[in-house]
Amino acid sequence: MYQRTVLDNGLRVLTSEMPHTRSVSMFIAVGAGSRYEPDELAGLSHFLEHLPFKGTRSWPTALAISEAVEGVGGMMNAATDREMTSFWCKVASVYADRALPVIFDLIRHPLMDPAEMEKEREVILDELRMTNDYPAQVCDLLIDRALWPAQAMGRDVGGTAESVAAIRLDDVQRYMGQQYRPNNTVIGIAGGISHDDAVRLVATATEDWQPADPLPWEPVSAPSDGEPSVLLEHRVTEDTSICMGLPGFALADADRYAATVLNGVLGDGMSSRLFQNLRETRGLTYDCHSSLSSYRDCGALVVSCATEPSRAAEAIAATREELKGLLLPAPASEVHKAREYIKGRLLMRMEDSRAVASWLASQELLMDEITTPDETANRIDEVTPDDVLRAAERLVGNPDLRLAIVGPHDDADEFGAAINEGT
């Protein structure tokens, strides 16, 4: 599926030729994210991600950058997470040699104009305000804080209004000089381009880029005994947003495939247990789902839903019931259905060159190895009902259940009783 070349400066180049496509996607993954930041500069990685789009050495304005890619019908964007910052671009194959220098100029030669930085600071503060306007997104942030209190894993990747206001230009430049280095970067390229041509383009764009030692990331720590299991934010809303979370599995955990199938049984899709019980049978919610997240040394299983405030305790109890139900062996037919659903979604996603480029770069950066989609599908196929039960015992058997609530409620204790009932 892919080829891999490591340049002399440590930059890893992974490609997947997709001859049937007319596009090329380039996905640059940098080891920079909120786990690398001190508390007082929370949001630094995200702030840095914004700034290159304001102008670079060869494309000195935001308009020039946009026109260089959009002018040939292409798309580009960037994103920041806890362990990775990504910059991506997708263009027609015939314009690959035009687009790749642009995306590398973003991460190598941003102008970092102080006036543009101040304008972008206001944009980022507005982005934080927008997040705060959506109760479901606030609830997502609260469950992270409940699972990983007082540490980088539990913070908003974007930081706070106070921390963003404190970030100075020299903070950004120093951090970029430490993290944005070839030995801390991977590029995945997929689509209508050969490996040799891709490596040639990358090598030309990065020939004078020098390696350096990046900052370490902050390891996760378990919550102390005094940390609350329920975080409640009172809001005058029509719905109550609910997130229930459990510690999950790290990226390299041997049970991660079994956990993926377990999640399919529990809450991934409209035929899952959660959707069928909470929505179709009980009419508690418009939407409910579960999701898995995995990081270098930790992970989480989170169930999310929203419901009428007077039925919030009922929805929590119903969710708790479904979680406990995972501790009974799942029927082979249900496990088979979840496996087929997961494999089908995965393989369809890999039709997109951008998804393939992201798949390659992300795994190489975070795990130093690649499991191809076909290998992943095979490992999903190997998951048995006993494997799912073992994963459930590790996940649901964990007493560190956490709850986040956003809605018109004042008493967290009633919800604490709901999640602890039966434990």
N, C-alpha and C positions, 0 to 999 in steps of 0.2 A: 504493500500500500504506500510506502513512503521510502525516501532516501534521506540520509543524514550526513552533513559535512560540518566539521568544526574548523573555523578559520584560525589563523595563527594567533589572533588576539583573543580567542576564547569564545567568540560569537558562534552560536549553534544555528545552523540553517537546516530546516527540515522541509521537505517538499513532497507533494503528492500530485503526480500528473494525472489529470482527468481529461483525456482527449475528447470526450463527448461534449465538453462545456466550451462556451465562447467567452468565459470570464476568467480572471485571475484574482484571487484574494490574497492579501498580505496581512498577517496578524503578528504584531510585535508584542511580546510579553516581557515586561521588565520586573525584576524582583524589587518592587516598591509598593507599599501599601500601608494601611493603618497600623499593622503590627510592628512596623519599623519606626514608629513615631513616639516621641515623649508626650506625656499628657498635655503639657503646656502648648504643644504645637500640633494638637490633633487636627486632622484635616489637611496637613501639609502635602501629602501625596496627591490628594484630590485637587488641591489648589494648583500644584505643579502640572497636573494633567491638563488643566484648562489653558495654561499660559502659552504653550507653543503655538496654539491656533491663532494667536494674536499677531504673529509675524515671525519669520525665520530669516536667516542670512540671505538665502536665495529667493525667498518669497516673502517680502518684508511687511505685508499687510494681511489681515484676515481675508480680505477680498481676493488677494492674489493667491492665497492658499486654496480657497474655495474654488476659484476659477480653474486652477491647475488640474483639479480632479473632476469637479462637476462639469467643467467645460468639455469633457469627453464622455459625459454621462455617468461618471463614477460616483461612488459614495465613500465617505470616510467618517470616522468617529473615534472616540476613546472612552475608556471606563476605568474606574479605580475600585479595587476590592481590598480585602484585608492583607492579602499576600502577593498581589499582582496588580500592575497597571498595564493596560493594553491599549495599543493604537492599531487601528485596522483600516484597510482600504480595499475596495473592490472595484475593478474596472474591466472593460472589455480586454481580451487577451492582447490585442494589437497595441494597447496603450500601457502595457506593464512597465516598459522601460521609461515611460514618462512619469508614472505614478510612484514608483519605488523611491526615486530620489526625494520626492516630496515628503513621504512618510518618515524617511530617515532624517531629513532636515529638521523635522519636528522634534525628534528626540535628541538630536546632536547639536543643533545650532539655533535654538530659539533666541529671539532678540532680548526678551525679558525687559521690555521698556517699562520704567516705573509708572508712567502715566497709564499705560494699558493695564498694568497690574492692579492699580487702584480701581479702574473701571470693572475689571473682572472680579475683584473682591466683592463689589456690590451685586454682581450677577450670582456669585456663589452664595452670598447671604440670602438672596431672594430664593435660590434653590432650596436652602435649608428651611426658609419660611413656608415654601410650598409643601415640603414634606410634612411639616407640622400641621398643615391644614387638613391632612387626610388621616382620619383616625386609624384606618387599617395599617398605614405605614408607621404611625406612631406606635401601634401595638407590636409591629415587627421589631422596632428598635427596643421596646421594653423587654421583649422576651430574650433578646440578645443580652441585655443588661442583667436580666435575672439569671441566665445560664452562666454568664462570665462576668460577675460584678467586679468593679474597680480594677479593670485591666483593659488592654487594647482590644481584645476579642469582643468585649461587650460594648465598645463605643460605636457611635455613628461614624462610618467611614468618612463622612463629610466634615466631621468635627462639630464644634458648637459656634454660636455667634461670637462668643468671647475668644475662643482659640483662633478662629479665622481672622478676627480683627487684630490679633497679636502677631500674625505671621509677617515677617519682613522679607524684603527682596534678597538679602544676604542669606536668610534661612533657606529660601528656595534654591538659590544658586549652590550653596554648600551641599544641600541634600541631593540635588541633581548630580553634582560632581562625584558624590559617593555611590549613588545607586545606579545611575544611568551609564553603565559601563558594559562593554561587550561580553565580558565573562559573567555578567549578571543579566544577560538578555538572550532571548530566543526569538527567531523569526520563523513562522510557519507560512509557507506559500503553497497554494493549491489551485489547480485549474489547468487551463490550456497553456502550460509552459513546461519545458523540460527542466530537469534538475540542474544540468550544466548551465543553461541560460540563467536560471534563477541565482545560482551561486555566483556567476560572473557579475550580475547586476549588484548583488549584495556586496561582494568584495570590492567593487569599484566605489560604492557609496560609503564604505566603512574602512578604507585602507589605512587611514591615519588615526583610527579610534583606538585608544590605549586602555588596557585593563587596569583595574585597581580593586582593592579589597572593599566589599560593600559592608554596610552596617548589619548587625545581627537582628533577627526578629525576636519579639518578646514571647517566650513560652507561655502556655496557658497554665493557670493555677486553679485548683478546685475552690468553690465557694466555702467560706468559713461557716461555722455552725450558726453564727449570728445573722447571716444574710437572710432576708425574707424570701419565702417561696412564692409569694404573690406580689406583683407590682400592679398598682391600680392608678389610673389617671382619670380624674373626674372630667367629663365633657358633657355638655348638653347636646346630645345627639339622638337621632331617631333609632339608631341601631347600637348594639353593644358589640364591639370587636373583641375577639378572644383569640389568644395564642397559647397553646399548651406545649411545653418543650421538655425534652429529655436529652441528656448527654448522648452523643452518637459515636461514630467510628471515624478514625483518622483515615487519610487517603490510602495508606499502605496496609490497612487492617485486612486480615484474611477473610473476615466475614462481610466485607463491604458489598459483595455481590448478593449474598443472602439478604442483607439489609435492604438492598434495592428491590428485591422481589417482595420482601415483607412490606415495604412502602407501597408497592403496587397493590398488594392485597388490602392494605389499610385505607389508603386515601389518594391514590394517584389515578384519576379518571372517574368517569360517571358510573362505572360499574363496580367501584370499590365499596368496601363495607361502610366507610364513613358517609359517602354520598348517598348510598341506598338507605341507610338507617336514618341519618339526621335529616336529610331532605325528603326523600321519597316516602319513607314510612312515617316519620314523625312530623314532617313539615316545619322543622325548627329553623331552617336557614335556606337562603338562596344558593349559597355555594359553601362547600367545606372541602378541605383537602389537606393532605400531609405532604411534607417535603423533607428530603435529606440534604444535609450539607456536610462536606468533609474538608478538613484542612490538614496541615502537616502533622499536627499532634492532637487533634480533637475533631469533634463533629457534633451534629445535633439532629434530632428528629423533632419536627415541629408540626403540630396540627393547628390549622387556622380556620376560623369561621366568623360569621356575624349573625346576630339574632335579635329579636325583639327583647328589650331590656328585662321585661318581667320573666322571660324564659331563659335568661343567661345561665342560672344555676342548673337548669334542666339540660341545657346544651353541654355544659361542662361535665355533668354526671353521665350523659350519654357518650361523650367522647372518652371519658375514663372507662366506661364499660367496654367500648370497642378496643381500647388499649389492653385491658385485662383479658379480653377474648383472644388476643394473640398468643397468650400463654397456653392455649389449648392447640393441639395439632391441627393445622389447616388441611382441609381436604385436598387430595392430589389434583383434583380438577380445578380448584381455585388457584393453586400454585401454578398450574400449567397456564391458566388464563392470564395471570399476572406476568409470567415469563414472556408469553407471546406479545402481550401489549408493550412491554418494555423493549423487546427486540425490534418490533415493528416501528415504534417511534424513533428509536436510535438509528436504524438503517435508513429510514426516510429522511431524517435530518442530514445524513451524510451525502445527500444529493447536492447540497449547497456547498460551493467551494469555500465560502467563508467559514462554515461549520467545520469543515475538514482542517483548514488552516488553524483555527482556534483549538481544535482537538489536539493537534500535534504540538503546537507551541506551549499550551497550558500544561500538558502532561510532562513534557520535557523539562520545563522550568520548575514545576512543583514536585515532581517525582523522579526525575532523572531517568525515566524509562517511558516507553510507549507501548500501550496495549491497543492494538488496532480495533476498529469497530467489529470486525469479524471475530477476533479473539474475545472481545467483550461479550458478543452475542453467544459464543460457545460457552463462556463461563456462566452466563446467565442460564443457559440451557442445562447446565450441570447442577443447578441449585435444586435440592430436594425439599420436601416438607420438613424433614428432620433439620436441615440447615436453617430453614426459616424459623423453626421453633427455637433453635439454639440462639439465633440472632435476637429473637423476641425476649428470651430469658436474659440476655445481656442488656437489652435496651429497656424493656418494660419492667424488668426486675430491679432496675436501678431506682433507689428511693429518692433520688434528687429530681423529682418532678417539679417543674416550674410553671407558673401561670402569669400571663399578662392580660390586663383588662383595660379597655378604653370605652367609656360610656357614662351614662348618668347614674353612677353608683358612688357611695361614700364609704362603705364598709368592706375592707378587704378580707376580714375574718370569715365572712359567710362563704366566700369563694375558696379560702384556704381549707375550710371544712369539706367542701365538695371534692377537692382534688385528693384529700387525704383519706377520704372514706374508703374503707376496705383495704387500706395498705397496712 
